[in-house]
Amino acid sequence: MALLEIRNVTRRFSNYTAVDNVSVSVKAGEFFTLLGPSGCGKTTLLRMIAGFDLPDSGQILLDGTDMVGTPPEKRPVHTVFQTYALFPHMTVADNIAFPLKMAGKTPQEIKARVGEALDSVRLPNFGSRFPHELSGGQKQRVAFARGLVNRPRLLLLDEPLGALDAKLREEMQIELINLQKELGITFVFVTHAQDEALALSHRIAVMNRGNVEQIDEPSRIYSFPRNRFVADFIGKISMMNAHVVEAAPSYLKLDVKDLGEVMAAGNAGVKVGDNGVMAIRPEQVRISHPSGEPHLKNHFLGKVHDFLYVGDVTTYIVELSNGTYIEALLPNSAPGRATFFEVGDQVGVSWRHDAGIFLND
Amino acid sequence: MSRSNIWLWSAAVLTYAFLYIPLAIVVLYSFNDSKLNAEWVGFTLSWYKALLNNTEMLAAARNSLIIALSASFSATLLGTMAGLAIHRYKLKVLPVLVFTPVAMPEILLGVSLLLFFLQVLNLTLGMVSIIIAHTTFCIGFVAIIVRARLQGMDESIFEAARDLGASPWQTFRLVTLPLIMPAVVAGALMSFTLSIDDFVITFFTKGVGEPILPIQIYTMIKVAVTPEVNAISTLLMLLTLVMIIFAFRLEARASARTMSLDEAGK
């Protein structure tokens, strides 16, 4: 049985529907992420799980019991807030002790558990400090410790790493994964950062305009996005309008207007005559001199329109003969070389016959 | 020093002189060994001694203290609740209703309260009517201060308390109240200082019985401005000053602590 089951939950505000008939189920021990752009309903959904907001219809089952109508303090669910929400008038130890006190634990047990919690977030000597004496990363760790100390059935995390700088963020991501693994507590994590979602989660639900677009493992979300929104939101992808001319279980033959035939990965849901887009990730596209041997099935000529050098890789934007653009990623593995191609250079681009995917309109 | 700096400094000095020289003169002449407020003769504490023997003045001071303490207590209680309500329920009309008495001309408030007490409540004017009147105009001040404090705070702190297992009452007692306490105390001190030196509203609502400090002072200077008036004014000034400084420091220190938290959240 699923630990958390959200069944047909809808939440409307006066002029729009924030969450529209959403059903999601989260397994015990899972690191589950709600991912989507701002305004997609992910935070509203999280607030309904925590009990700060009520659905207009639908059920939120925890261990098989409907939580709708149960106030937040009675739910075995704790939240780590985006702003950390540490109590500024309490020491770190008192902050972490708060949920234990509310649960009526004995002073001895509280003391022991607070000590353990501080150790687990690597802040053993910080108990007597006040929140305003801590750095951002330290506050973040205290917030995790406070959320986890009373072993909730479910820990909700509302963009907890949003306020940290890039380097610290990566460190905290690794700590978060380790904490979750050690304690085995189920996490429901909300973020708009797709790289964070891919790095942390066991499964991701991609949300858009109050709907769940796709629920899957990170690698499947990235490699096999179910629709154009997911493909576009997760990572970079080039798309061109295409039409299916041949559909086999192992491959698709597509016709791209003014370009020609393109081979793409087989997809059981697609039939001949379908219209949609051919989508290809930049790292799947090879870029070469136009005279180079075309040893991949999909090979086309184009001209460098622009490029973006970011240190480890360079992204080339190539204009194909039909006027569409395709992105190709080239790792800067040759020492001392800044760019391989210049704007205006004639180049060849190619990709494997099964690297591209077809997405229906 | 540049030209504009000189101008700025002179303007500042003049403004402060304008504000504080009259007060300084009152203080100075309260120590003057002469019955006239005309020239400096020598230092004495005799006017303060005379004050201690003035039974009517002492009674007035005691009455004013009782009124200020009662009014600031009830205004703090009601004003805090009003501040919390204004913050929680985003009803636009609520703050207007609570803050209007603060901006209302005192004379208007005095007259309307007088009519209300006499014609509606049929109350005999005295200490009780003054306490009610002072409470009325202090509530708004407390509400403004408490609400300002709440507005500067991260709303998720209160949600976090509920989330971690605290009932609404526990959340109030353990989180909300300690966090707004500096504002509550500041509001109480503010109410006290407003009440103890209020003349206009007190004048309208006092009736004929008990002597009240500001009115008593006024009655005294109607006869002659004796240094005794200077002495009691100096004491009143001192009390007010101490309370205002205390209120300001409390608020500043408390918001410095929560502000650093808010910044990190952004």
HADDOCK unambig.tbl for C-alpha pairs under 7 A between the chains (distance, minus, plus):
assign (segid A and resid 72 and name CA) (segid B and resid 162 and name CA) 5.91 0.50 0.50
assign (segid A and resid 72 and name CA) (segid B and resid 163 and name CA) 5.21 0.50 0.50
assign (segid A and resid 73 and name CA) (segid B and resid 162 and name CA) 5.03 0.50 0.50
assign (segid A and resid 73 and name CA) (segid B and resid 163 and name CA) 5.21 0.50 0.50
assign (segid A and resid 73 and name CA) (segid B and resid 164 and name CA) 6.17 0.50 0.50
assign (segid A and resid 73 and name CA) (segid B and resid 165 and name CA) 3.90 0.50 0.50
assign (segid A and resid 73 and name CA) (segid B and resid 166 and name CA) 5.67 0.50 0.50
assign (segid A and resid 73 and name CA) (segid B and resid 167 and name CA) 6.25 0.50 0.50
assign (segid A and resid 74 and name CA) (segid B and resid 165 and name CA) 6.48 0.50 0.50
assign (segid A and resid 78 and name CA) (segid B and resid 163 and name CA) 5.75 0.50 0.50
assign (segid A and resid 78 and name CA) (segid B and resid 164 and name CA) 6.02 0.50 0.50
assign (segid A and resid 79 and name CA) (segid B and resid 163 and name CA) 6.64 0.50 0.50
assign (segid A and resid 82 and name CA) (segid B and resid 265 and name CA) 7.00 0.50 0.50
assign (segid A and resid 83 and name CA) (segid B and resid 265 and name CA) 4.11 0.50 0.50
assign (segid A and resid 84 and name CA) (segid B and resid 265 and name CA) 6.82 0.50 0.50
assign (segid A and resid 85 and name CA) (segid B and resid 156 and name CA) 5.63 0.50 0.50
assign (segid A and resid 85 and name CA) (segid B and resid 157 and name CA) 4.54 0.50 0.50
assign (segid A and resid 85 and name CA) (segid B and resid 160 and name CA) 6.39 0.50 0.50
assign (segid A and resid 86 and name CA) (segid B and resid 157 and name CA) 6.52 0.50 0.50
assign (segid A and resid 87 and name CA) (segid B and resid 157 and name CA) 6.41 0.50 0.50
assign (segid A and resid 88 and name CA) (segid B and resid 258 and name CA) 6.06 0.50 0.50
assign (segid A and resid 89 and name CA) (segid B and resid 179 and name CA) 6.84 0.50 0.50
assign (segid A and resid 99 and name CA) (segid B and resid 164 and name CA) 4.90 0.50 0.50
assign (segid A and resid 99 and name CA) (segid B and resid 165 and name CA) 5.93 0.50 0.50
assign (segid A and resid 102 and name CA) (segid B and resid 165 and name CA) 5.48 0.50 0.50
assign (segid A and resid 102 and name CA) (segid B and resid 166 and name CA) 5.89 0.50 0.50
assign (segid A and resid 103 and name CA) (segid B and resid 165 and name CA) 6.80 0.50 0.50
assign (segid A and resid 132 and name CA) (segid B and resid 257 and name CA) 6.38 0.50 0.50
assign (segid A and resid 132 and name CA) (segid B and resid 260 and name CA) 5.78 0.50 0.50
assign (segid A and resid 132 and name CA) (segid B and resid 261 and name CA) 5.74 0.50 0.50
assign (segid A and resid 136 and name CA) (segid B and resid 264 and name CA) 6.10 0.50 0.50
assign (segid A and resid 163 and name CA) (segid B and resid 265 and name CA) 6.37 0.50 0.50
assign (segid A and resid 163 and name CA) (segid B and resid 266 and name CA) 6.11 0.50 0.50
